Amino acid sequence: MLSALAVARLRRSQPRARQRFRAPALTLLCVVWIVAALLLVGNAWIETPGIVFGNLVFTAAGFPLYLVWRRFQ
């Protein structure tokens, strides 16, 4: 899901950037992928909330590390 969000954001923020490949209806594909991922996460949250919460915390913990890494670049 995060990868699809990143692709959509890059395509929108840098429309003139050289693209290695073209995909028909890429925006629609990204939206479908994101919605499907959200549905899967929502279903998993209902079924096993503890595991999903742990995974989300683990994923969110990478954001401060990214900011530190970016600062030292």
PAZAPA-4460 file (N, C-alpha, C; in steps of 0.05 Angstrom, whole numbers, plus 32768, in hexadecimal, padded with zeros to 4 digits):
% residues 73
    n_x    n_y    n_z   ca_x   ca_y   ca_z    c_x    c_y    c_z   seq   type   mol
   8011   7FE8   8000   8000   8000   8000   8012   8019   8000     1      M     A
   8026   8019   8011   8038   8030   8012   8047   8034   7FF8     2      L     A
   804E   801E   7FEB   805B   8020   7FD1   8049   802D   7FBC     3      S     A
   8030   8025   7FBC   801D   8030   7FA9   8018   804E   7FAE     4      A     A
   8017   8055   7FC8   8015   8071   7FCF   802E   8081   7FC6     5      L     A
   8045   8075   7FC9   805E   8083   7FC0   805E   8087   7FA2     6      A     A
   8056   8072   7F93   8056   8074   7F76   8042   808A   7F6D     7      V     A
   802A   808A   7F79   8016   809E   7F72   8021   80BA   7F78     8      A     A
   802D   80BD   7F8F   8037   80D8   7F97   804E   80E1   7F84     9      R     A
   8060   80CF   7F7D   8076   80D7   7F6B   806B   80DE   7F50    10      L     A
   8058   80CE   7F46   804D   80D4   7F2B   803F   80EF   7F2B    11      R     A
   8033   80F6   7F42   8025   8110   7F43   8038   8127   7F48    12      R     A
   804D   8123   7F59   805F   8139   7F5F   8074   813E   7F49    13      S     A
   807A   8129   7F3A   808E   812B   7F25   8083   8120   7F0A    14      Q     A
   8070   812E   7EFF   8064   8124   7EE6   8076   8123   7ECE    15      P     A
   808B   8133   7ECE   809D   8134   7EB7   80B6   8123   7EBB    16      R     A
   80B7   8115   7ED0   80CE   8103   7ED5   80CE   80EC   7EC1    17      A     A
   80E6   80E4   7EBA   80E9   80CD   7EA7   80DD   80B4   7EB4    18      R     A
   80CB   80A7   7EA6   80BF   808F   7EB0   80C9   8078   7EA0    19      Q     A
   80D2   8063   7EAF   80DE   804C   7EA2   80C9   803B   7E93    20      R     A
   80B0   803C   7E9C   809B   802C   7E8F   8081   803B   7E92    21      F     A
   806F   8034   7E80   8054   803F   7E82   8040   8029   7E89    22      R     A
   802D   8030   7E99   8018   801D   7EA1   7FFE   802B   7E9B    23      A     A
   7FEC   801D   7E8D   7FD2   8029   7E88   7FC2   802C   7EA2    24      P     A
   7FB7   8043   7EA6   7FA6   8048   7EBD   7FB5   8044   7ED7    25      A     A
   7FCE   804D   7ED9   7FDE   8049   7EF1   7FD1   8054   7F0A    26      L     A
   7FC5   806C   7F07   7FB8   8078   7F1E   7FA1   8067   7F28    27      T     A
   7F91   805C   7F16   7F7B   804A   7F1E   7F86   8031   7F2B    28      L     A
   7F9C   8026   7F20   7FA8   800E   7F2D   7FB2   8014   7F49    29      L     A
   7FBE   802B   7F4D   7FC7   8032   7F68   7FB0   8035   7F7B    30      C     A
   7F9A   8042   7F72   7F83   8045   7F84   7F77   802A   7F8B    31      V     A
   7F75   8018   7F77   7F6A   7FFE   7F7D   7F7C   7FEF   7F90    32      V     A
   7F96   7FF0   7F8C   7FA9   7FE3   7F9E   7FA7   7FED   7FBA    33      W     A
   7FA5   8008   7FBE   7FA4   8014   7FD8   7F8A   800C   7FE6    34      I     A
   7F74   800D   7FD8   7F5A   8005   7FE4   7F5A   7FE8   7FEC    35      V     A
   7F65   7FD6   7FDB   7F67   7FBA   7FE2   7F78   7FB6   7FFB    36      A     A
   7F8F   7FC4   7FFC   7FA0   7FC2   8014   7F92   7FCC   802D    37      A     A
   7F84   7FE1   802B   7F75   7FEC   8042   7F60   7FD8   804B    38      L     A
   7F52   7FCB   8038   7F3E   7FB7   803F   7F4B   7F9F   804D    39      L     A
   7F62   7F97   8044   7F70   7F80   8050   7F7A   7F88   806D    40      L     A
   7F84   7FA0   8070   7F8D   7FA8   808A   7F75   7FAB   809D    41      V     A
   7F5F   7FB6   8093   7F47   7FB8   80A3   7F3C   7F9D   80AC    42      G     A
   7F3C   7F8A   809A   7F33   7F6F   80A1   7F46   7F62   80B5    43      N     A
   7F60   7F66   80B1   7F73   7F5B   80C4   7F70   7F68   80DF    44      A     A
   7F6A   7F82   80E0   7F66   7F90   80F9   7F4F   7F85   8108    45      W     A
   7F3A   7F7E   80FA   7F22   7F72   8107   7F28   7F56   8112    46      I     A
   7F37   7F46   8102   7F3C   7F2B   810A   7F52   7F28   811F    47      E     A
   7F68   7F37   811C   7F7F   7F35   812E   7F8A   7F50   8134    48      T     A
   7F7C   7F60   8145   7F84   7F7C   814A   7FA0   7F7E   8156    49      P     A
   7FA8   7F6C   8168   7FC1   7F6E   8175   7FD9   7F6C   8161    50      G     A
   7FD7   7F59   8150   7FEC   7F55   813C   7FEE   7F6D   8129    51      I     A
   7FD7   7F76   811F   7FD7   7F8D   810D   7FE2   7FA6   811A    52      V     A
   7FDA   7FAA   8133   7FE4   7FC2   8142   8002   7FC0   8145    53      F     A
   800D   7FA9   814B   8029   7FA5   814D   8037   7FAB   8133    54      G     A
   802C   7FA1   811D   8038   7FA6   8103   8037   7FC4   80FB    55      N     A
   8021   7FD1   8102   8020   7FEE   80FC   8033   7FFE   810C    56      L     A
   8037   7FF6   8126   804A   8004   8137   8067   7FFF   812C    57      V     A
   806C   7FE7   8124   8087   7FE0   8119   808C   7FF0   80FF    58      F     A
   8078   7FF2   80EE   807A   8002   80D5   807E   801F   80DB    59      T     A
   806E   802A   80EE   8070   8047   80F5   808A   804D   8102    60      A     A
   8097   803A   810F   80B1   803F   811C   80C6   8045   8108    61      A     A
   80C3   803D   80F0   80D6   8043   80DB   80D7   8060   80D3    62      G     A
   80C1   806F   80D7   80C0   808B   80CE   80D4   809C   80DD    63      F     A
   80D6   809B   80F7   80EA   80AC   8105   8107   80A3   80FC    64      P     A
   810B   808A   80F8   8125   8081   80EE   812B   808D   80D3    65      L     A
   8117   808E   80C2   811B   809A   80A8   8122   80B7   80AA    66      Y     A
   8115   80C6   80BC   811B   80E2   80BF   8137   80E6   80C9    67      L     A
   8141   80D5   80DB   815C   80D7   80E5   8170   80D1   80CE    68      V     A
   816A   80BC   80BF   817C   80B5   80A8   817C   80CC   8094    69      W     A
   8165   80D7   808E   8163   80ED   807B   8173   8105   8083    70      R     A
   8173   810B   809D   8181   8122   80A8   819F   811F   80A4    71      R     A
   81A9   8107   80A7   81C6   8103   80A4   81CF   80FE   8088    72      F     A
   81BD   80FE   8075   81C5   80FB   8059   81D1   8114   804D    73      Q     A
***
